[in-house]
Amino acid sequence: MLLTFKRIFSAGLKNFKRQFNLNIATAFILSITIIVLTFIFFVDGLNKYLFSVLQQKIGITVYYNLETPTEQILAMKDELSKLKGIEGVDYTSKEEAYRKFSEKYANDPTVSKSVELVGENILPASLHIKAKTVGDYEAVMSFLVENESYQEIVNDVSYPRTEEVMKRIFNLADSIKKIGYSLSALLIFIVMLITFTAVRLAIHASREELSVMRIMGASKIFASGPYIVQGMIGGFLAAIFAFVLSLAFAFFSAASISSITGGFDLFAFFLSDIFGIVVLQLLGGMALGAAANALATKRYLEV
Amino acid sequence: MIQFKNVTKIFPRGVVALKDVDLTINKGEFVILVGKSGAGKTTLLKLINKELEPTQGKIFFEDVCLCDIAPVQTQTYRQKIGNIFQDVRLISTRNVYENISFAMEVMNASDSDICRDVPTILDLVGLRQKMQCFPTELSGGEKQKVAIARAMIHRPGVILADEPTGNLDVYNARDVIDSLVKLNDMGATVVLATHNEKTVNLLKKRVITLENGHIIRDQEKGKFLL
């Protein structure tokens, strides 16, 4: 068995060298598929980033009556934190709210003058609640409505006003995600079809040789093995090419993508997931090369 | 050794290639198949090689019905046979040495056996100096000699030669036939399909004449008769 594999591998390596131009052309087509896969990976990363940014920007804010004691608010914070699906609850005291407000309008003389005229802090303490999903906000609202004791101390809740908008935004984001995945699947299908057709055409030239090998008593794996090895080597080279190209793209386009998307650093994303990308490209390339060659040779082995 | 019992082969579009063929080829025999194009010579060889299955009837090889050989065992069966084709069919991406060693590799021969036997057989066909050449660098006659070397390297019991001299000049054709006779003298059963009248008459071997899928003549030390 070991001898057979050694011979298959050796023949595959020799075939690759001897049909170098043809194999490089096939590897180039394979690399297009790998690049498309990598870009889909990038788009998925961007999508997740935008989704998280969107999620961070929304939430429920509970404003308290001015006379509500801090202990009561913090007790409510603890209760809310225990709810299922809550990502975080942030407390803003009256003093902090006033400080933030003052800082924000420091350069606005009209607002500053109005604050001076009022003469006291009329900004309430608040809790900002972030849930993991939109559906989880429903549970928070139920919690607030069902506890009558809370209604006495709560002055206002921001959620009812933004509920519809939030739902729409998330539904839109979800739809974009689904459309993106569908388009990606379609794109992968098309690129794979092109790859498999190109490999099939390349193997077509060897159809007689494959049948002769079988007539001579070679097993299917012994006859097709070298072609599969050729495909794997091609896939390996295609992966290296695709890696270099995607690394260069991530590096040079990072600044412009960041400005378009409002902060998504493609190069940092690339580096943070470099292991995953290398594995995706190498395994994807080699598997694709092997599968394309195995499928292309299959029909000529039935002798 | 090889026995056809009432064998018929009909192709999908209804073309009858062989009809009710009964034939016995003994071990060590040299059998020449003659007949017009489409008479059924190649089909008969392909049936022996298990490249085709008979529509009706049975074929026996060393008393084993080919129909009883499972698809996975076909490769082992074929290793007992050496094939020579009119269009040579060498593997273009392998050199002369590798083309011949391939026949030994499929039988799991060791590297040392291959290193010993391949140069020896190349000496026999006079092509040792072209060991590293690729098929595109050889003449038609040289290619056919490589094909013969490839067919005999693993010492098969049967050699099936389908028009091996069809594309060769008289000198190379003579060499090829001489090689087949030598193989037969060494004990191999040879089944040769040919159109070459001179070759048939010169060999004075058993001649089976096919016409429209039927055996119309079977002569010991026969001649080419139309």
Boltz contact constraints between the chains, C-beta under 6 A:
constraints:
  - contact:
      token1: [A, 7]
      token2: [B, 105]
      max_distance: 6.0
  - contact:
      token1: [A, 15]
      token2: [B, 93]
      max_distance: 6.0
  - contact:
      token1: [A, 18]
      token2: [B, 93]
      max_distance: 6.0
  - contact:
      token1: [A, 208]
      token2: [B, 89]
      max_distance: 6.0
  - contact:
      token1: [A, 209]
      token2: [B, 91]
      max_distance: 6.0
  - contact:
      token1: [A, 212]
      token2: [B, 89]
      max_distance: 6.0
  - contact:
      token1: [A, 215]
      token2: [B, 83]
      max_distance: 6.0
  - contact:
      token1: [A, 216]
      token2: [B, 103]
      max_distance: 6.0
  - contact:
      token1: [A, 216]
      token2: [B, 106]
      max_distance: 6.0
  - contact:
      token1: [A, 217]
      token2: [B, 75]
      max_distance: 6.0
  - contact:
      token1: [A, 217]
      token2: [B, 78]
      max_distance: 6.0
  - contact:
      token1: [A, 217]
      token2: [B, 79]
      max_distance: 6.0
  - contact:
      token1: [A, 217]
      token2: [B, 106]
      max_distance: 6.0
  - contact:
      token1: [A, 218]
      token2: [B, 106]
      max_distance: 6.0
  - contact:
      token1: [A, 219]
      token2: [B, 75]
      max_distance: 6.0
  - contact:
      token1: [A, 303]
      token2: [B, 51]
      max_distance: 6.0
